[in-house]
Amino acid sequence: MKIMDFLSTKAVSANIKSADKDSVLKELVGVLIDAGDVDKKNKNKLIELLKAREALGSTAIGQGVGIPHAKSDCVSSLTAAFGVSKKGVNFESLDGEPVYIFFLLLAPQDSAGPHLKALARISRLLKDKYFRESLKSAEDEKSVLKIIQQEDEKKI
């Protein structure tokens, strides 16, 4: 599974403005709405689902990475948004460090397999320090996409 299989080229933000967890969730859902990947009428429902998942335990996995995710009947296929925060956000990370790199993942209610494969793929790629640093220093959305596409080609 490749990241570009479920990340729309329009659902990328190279400069997240939000400074706290809830705002990041709202901003990334907004990115998905702007990209046309989710319907605007589902915005509040999706944010609530993501917050409920965060309440179970932070999806910030350490090393400056957060993978907020939820299952919802608001999406018909695996859908993702990507964002980079230049300042870093307190996302209650396992290592206590701020989060700079966000992959927000939404999956249909009944898709355990693809959902787990996507989470595994994202976390495996983001273990690579060079990849993380490249994403953090990307100037714009086009650069972010190029970095992700290059990494997608390397490691399957």
Secondary structure, DSSP 8 states (H G I E B T S, - for coil): --GGGTEEEEEEESS----BHHHHHHHHHHHHHHTTSS-GGGHHHHHHHHHHHHHHS--EEETTEE--EEE-TT-SS-EEEEEEEEEEEB---TTS--EEEEEEEEE-TT-HHHHHHHHHHHHHHTT-HHHHHHHHH--SHHHHHHHHHHHHHH--
